[in-house]
Amino acid sequence: MNQFTKFDTFKLGLTMFALFFGAGNMIFPPLLGQLAGTQTWITLVGFLITGVGLPYLGVIAVTMSGSQLSDLARKASPLFAMIFPLVIYLALGPFFGVPRTATVSFEIAVSPFVPESYSRLALALFSIVFFTVTIWLSFKPNKLVDRFGSILTPILLAIVTLIVVTGIIKPVGEAGAPQGSYAEDYFFKGFIEGYGTMDAMAALVFAIIVINAVKAKGITDRKAITSITMKAGSIAVIGLSFVYAGLAYLGMTSRSVAEGATNGGDILAKLAYALMGNNGLYLLGLAVTLACLTTSVGLTTASATYLSKVVPKISYKAFVFIICSFSTIVANVGLTQLLAVMIPVLVGVYPLAIVLIIFRLLHPLFKGYHEVYNYGLLAAGLIGFFDVLRAFNIDVVPVTHILEFLPLYEQGVGWILPAIVFGAIGFIVASAQGKPRVE
């Protein structure tokens, strides 16, 4: 009889932790802590709701729907199920997420130790090695849980824990008063910062890895897969929450050594040096590289798995090689330009991901009507579209003036109320037409 043991669940939980704990997430909490100061803990609660809670719900939403993102997207329509997953996988895969893992790890782990004149050559060599390792780890996706859960994640956790504990035992400073926008509404500011991680979108990509890991043990019942995923996800949530709290604490005490730092990476580097000297910088560089590597492997594996199903004539391993080769080129010659295009696009698509997740979890309450999904997604998508135009400095003046009256529009989440209202309209329309419940 096939079984998923408690130890298997624990390893899967560590794998989920590693997938989400990329270098981008590693540098968010220190900056939050420094700016929130004495109000860090209230701010952190808001951050954890959207930065940890939403991604957890995203993985659960996919497992409840089937085996991949397209199964979830099909709750709206077959056309949406074709277009939306492809956009997500390409954006978070070779066009944005994967190349960024190499450049971020290089900037923090290698760049400080390389003369400026050799920087481009060093980046080229580093990215080739980085993506070669990514290819090697991605070629056998069934080994990911063992490699991440048993080896890479424990090393990453040990390094981060050492830095955090050192900062707790001998803090470099004290918390100050909240600064800037953090002085007005700390909880909501943290909520928006967690939203800004875009991890809920990444959850839709990573879900296929989690589901395949469970299926590899011979478990195919959807309820059983969902139950296991919820348990493993809880382990990841607890781990991420503790690590984020520790990093936020470091940031909270960092003003004396990192005053005026522009990003969390700069804060962490100055803290690591203040706490442990050059050894601290070496450890931080290793931690960032491991965090980026696990995310790179996760995104590559998920994207290659999906694309090999969309284009069966090209094998999974071929897609892994294509994604990593393309990412190596982009990381060296075109990432800045690509980011200028991709980030606004991701901002426009992100509301669709969240609406899809929340509506799937509420599916039984509105009888699963496709109209609820379609109307809610339409409202969120339209506002997201105008957000994309605004990001490209294309101002549709009459529409912009109207949208500014929406609650939370200036914070970037003005789509929330329209999505709810239009979803309710969809329910009324479907009910009036006597549509049957959709299971």
Solvent accessible surface area in square Angstrom, and as a share of the most:
residue,aa,sasa,rsa
1,M,221,0.99
2,N,93,0.48
3,Q,120,0.53
4,F,33,0.14
5,T,69,0.40
6,K,186,0.79
7,F,128,0.53
8,D,17,0.09
9,T,16,0.09
10,F,95,0.40
11,K,26,0.11
12,L,0,0.00
13,G,0,0.00
14,L,20,0.10
15,T,1,0.00
16,M,3,0.01
17,F,3,0.01
18,A,0,0.00
19,L,2,0.01
20,F,14,0.06
21,F,1,0.00
22,G,8,0.07
23,A,3,0.02
24,G,13,0.13
25,N,12,0.06
26,M,1,0.01
27,I,37,0.19
28,F,64,0.27
29,P,0,0.00
30,P,0,0.00
31,L,50,0.25
32,L,4,0.02
33,G,0,0.00
34,Q,8,0.03
35,L,50,0.25
36,A,0,0.00
37,G,0,0.00
38,T,79,0.46
39,Q,48,0.21
40,T,0,0.00
41,W,119,0.42
42,I,85,0.43
43,T,0,0.00
44,L,8,0.04
45,V,80,0.46
46,G,0,0.00
47,F,1,0.00
48,L,38,0.19
49,I,82,0.42
50,T,3,0.02
51,G,3,0.03
52,V,4,0.02
53,G,24,0.23
54,L,20,0.10
55,P,4,0.03
56,Y,43,0.16
57,L,60,0.30
58,G,0,0.00
59,V,0,0.00
60,I,8,0.04
61,A,0,0.00
62,V,0,0.00
63,T,1,0.00
64,M,51,0.23
65,S,8,0.05
66,G,16,0.16
67,S,29,0.19
68,Q,32,0.14
69,L,0,0.00
70,S,8,0.05
71,D,30,0.15
72,L,0,0.00
73,A,0,0.00
74,R,115,0.42
75,K,27,0.12
76,A,3,0.03
77,S,33,0.21
78,P,97,0.61
79,L,115,0.57
80,F,39,0.16
81,A,5,0.04
82,M,134,0.60
83,I,93,0.47
84,F,8,0.03
85,P,0,0.00
86,L,68,0.34
87,V,55,0.32
88,I,0,0.00
89,Y,0,0.00
90,L,54,0.27
91,A,2,0.02
92,L,13,0.06
93,G,0,0.00
94,P,9,0.06
95,F,72,0.30
96,F,24,0.10
97,G,9,0.08
98,V,0,0.00
99,P,0,0.00
100,R,87,0.32
101,T,11,0.06
102,A,0,0.00
103,T,18,0.11
104,V,25,0.15
105,S,0,0.00
106,F,4,0.02
107,E,103,0.46
108,I,32,0.16
109,A,17,0.13
110,V,36,0.21
111,S,33,0.21
112,P,86,0.54
113,F,95,0.39
114,V,37,0.21
115,P,82,0.52
116,E,155,0.70
117,S,101,0.65
118,Y,130,0.49
119,S,29,0.19
120,R,179,0.65
121,L,103,0.51
122,A,18,0.14
123,L,30,0.15
124,A,32,0.25
125,L,104,0.52
126,F,36,0.15
127,S,0,0.00
128,I,96,0.49
129,V,95,0.55
130,F,10,0.04
131,F,4,0.02
132,T,80,0.46
133,V,52,0.30
134,T,0,0.00
135,I,29,0.15
136,W,154,0.54
137,L,8,0.04
138,S,0,0.00
139,F,64,0.27
140,K,106,0.45
141,P,54,0.34
142,N,108,0.55
143,K,87,0.37
144,L,1,0.01
145,V,22,0.13
146,D,64,0.33
147,R,42,0.15
148,F,0,0.00
149,G,3,0.03
150,S,59,0.38
151,I,95,0.48
152,L,24,0.12
153,T,0,0.00
154,P,52,0.33
155,I,74,0.38
156,L,1,0.00
157,L,44,0.22
158,A,62,0.48
159,I,12,0.06
160,V,4,0.02
161,T,69,0.40
162,L,90,0.45
163,I,5,0.02
164,V,15,0.09
165,V,64,0.37
166,T,20,0.12
167,G,1,0.01
168,I,90,0.46
169,I,131,0.66
170,K,109,0.46
171,P,64,0.40
172,V,38,0.22
173,G,20,0.19
174,E,155,0.69
175,A,35,0.27
176,G,21,0.20
177,A,71,0.55
178,P,29,0.18
179,Q,66,0.29
180,G,62,0.60
181,S,57,0.37
182,Y,9,0.04
183,A,55,0.43
184,E,146,0.66
185,D,77,0.40
186,Y,65,0.25
187,F,80,0.33
188,F,46,0.19
189,K,49,0.21
190,G,0,0.00
191,F,50,0.21
192,I,28,0.14
193,E,43,0.19
194,G,0,0.00
195,Y,27,0.10
196,G,38,0.36
197,T,20,0.12
198,M,35,0.16
199,D,13,0.07
200,A,0,0.00
201,M,0,0.00
202,A,14,0.11
203,A,0,0.00
204,L,0,0.00
205,V,0,0.00
206,F,4,0.02
207,A,0,0.00
208,I,1,0.01
209,I,11,0.06
210,V,1,0.00
211,I,0,0.00
212,N,60,0.31
213,A,19,0.15
214,V,0,0.00
215,K,75,0.32
216,A,74,0.57
217,K,87,0.37
218,G,38,0.36
219,I,24,0.12
220,T,107,0.62
221,D,85,0.44
222,R,123,0.45
223,K,169,0.72
224,A,36,0.28
225,I,6,0.03
226,T,17,0.10
227,S,47,0.30
228,I,21,0.11
229,T,0,0.00
230,M,88,0.39
231,K,125,0.53
232,A,0,0.00
233,G,0,0.00
234,S,46,0.30
235,I,49,0.25
236,A,4,0.03
237,V,42,0.24
238,I,100,0.51
239,G,21,0.20
240,L,8,0.04
241,S,27,0.17
242,F,152,0.63
243,V,15,0.09
244,Y,2,0.01
245,A,26,0.20
246,G,9,0.08
247,L,2,0.01
248,A,0,0.00
249,Y,44,0.17
250,L,1,0.01
251,G,0,0.00
252,M,18,0.08
253,T,7,0.04
254,S,0,0.00
255,R,33,0.12
256,S,83,0.53
257,V,54,0.31
258,A,1,0.01
259,E,115,0.52
260,G,63,0.60
261,A,13,0.10
262,T,115,0.67
263,N,67,0.34
264,G,1,0.01
265,G,8,0.07
266,D,46,0.24
267,I,0,0.00
268,L,3,0.02
269,A,28,0.22
270,K,81,0.34
271,L,1,0.01
272,A,1,0.01
273,Y,124,0.47
274,A,48,0.38
275,L,11,0.05
276,M,46,0.20
277,G,25,0.24
278,N,84,0.43
279,N,101,0.52
280,G,0,0.00
281,L,39,0.20
282,Y,120,0.46
283,L,47,0.23
284,L,3,0.02
285,G,6,0.05
286,L,86,0.43
287,A,0,0.00
288,V,1,0.00
289,T,32,0.18
290,L,17,0.08
291,A,0,0.00
292,C,3,0.02
293,L,16,0.08
294,T,0,0.00
295,T,20,0.11
296,S,0,0.00
297,V,0,0.00
298,G,0,0.00
299,L,8,0.04
300,T,0,0.00
301,T,4,0.02
302,A,0,0.00
303,S,0,0.00
304,A,0,0.00
305,T,18,0.11
306,Y,12,0.04
307,L,15,0.08
308,S,21,0.14
309,K,105,0.45
310,V,74,0.43
311,V,59,0.34
312,P,107,0.67
313,K,199,0.84
314,I,61,0.31
315,S,66,0.43
316,Y,41,0.16
317,K,101,0.43
318,A,38,0.29
319,F,19,0.08
320,V,0,0.00
321,F,121,0.50
322,I,85,0.43
323,I,3,0.01
324,C,1,0.01
325,S,41,0.26
326,F,76,0.32
327,S,0,0.00
328,T,25,0.14
329,I,104,0.53
330,V,12,0.07
331,A,5,0.04
332,N,32,0.16
333,V,104,0.60
334,G,20,0.19
335,L,20,0.10
336,T,106,0.61
337,Q,123,0.55
338,L,39,0.19
339,L,41,0.20
340,A,65,0.50
341,V,75,0.43
342,M,23,0.10
343,I,76,0.39
344,P,14,0.09
345,V,42,0.24
346,L,2,0.01
347,V,57,0.33
348,G,7,0.07
349,V,18,0.11
350,Y,2,0.01
351,P,2,0.01
352,L,28,0.14
353,A,0,0.00
354,I,11,0.05
355,V,4,0.03
356,L,0,0.00
357,I,0,0.00
358,I,59,0.30
359,F,19,0.08
360,R,21,0.08
361,L,48,0.24
362,L,75,0.37
363,H,10,0.05
364,P,80,0.50
365,L,143,0.71
366,F,21,0.09
367,K,77,0.33
368,G,0,0.00
369,Y,8,0.03
370,H,73,0.33
371,E,28,0.12
372,V,6,0.04
373,Y,0,0.00
374,N,58,0.30
375,Y,67,0.26
376,G,0,0.00
377,L,11,0.06
378,L,103,0.51
379,A,7,0.06
380,A,0,0.00
381,G,20,0.19
382,L,93,0.46
383,I,10,0.05
384,G,0,0.00
385,F,110,0.46
386,F,47,0.20
387,D,14,0.07
388,V,26,0.15
389,L,31,0.16
390,R,92,0.33
391,A,54,0.42
392,F,78,0.32
393,N,139,0.71
394,I,94,0.47
395,D,89,0.46
396,V,54,0.31
397,V,75,0.43
398,P,91,0.57
399,V,42,0.24
400,T,20,0.12
401,H,99,0.44
402,I,119,0.60
403,L,20,0.10
404,E,84,0.38
405,F,179,0.74
406,L,42,0.21
407,P,74,0.47
408,L,68,0.34
409,Y,7,0.03
410,E,115,0.52
411,Q,84,0.37
412,G,28,0.27
413,V,1,0.01
414,G,1,0.01
415,W,13,0.04
416,I,55,0.28
417,L,84,0.42
418,P,16,0.10
419,A,3,0.03
420,I,103,0.53
421,V,68,0.39
422,F,84,0.35
423,G,4,0.04
424,A,51,0.39
425,I,71,0.36
426,G,0,0.00
427,F,69,0.29
428,I,113,0.57
429,V,43,0.25
430,A,0,0.00
431,S,49,0.32
432,A,90,0.69
433,Q,114,0.51
434,G,60,0.57
435,K,79,0.34
436,P,106,0.66
437,R,120,0.44
438,V,43,0.24
439,E,159,0.71
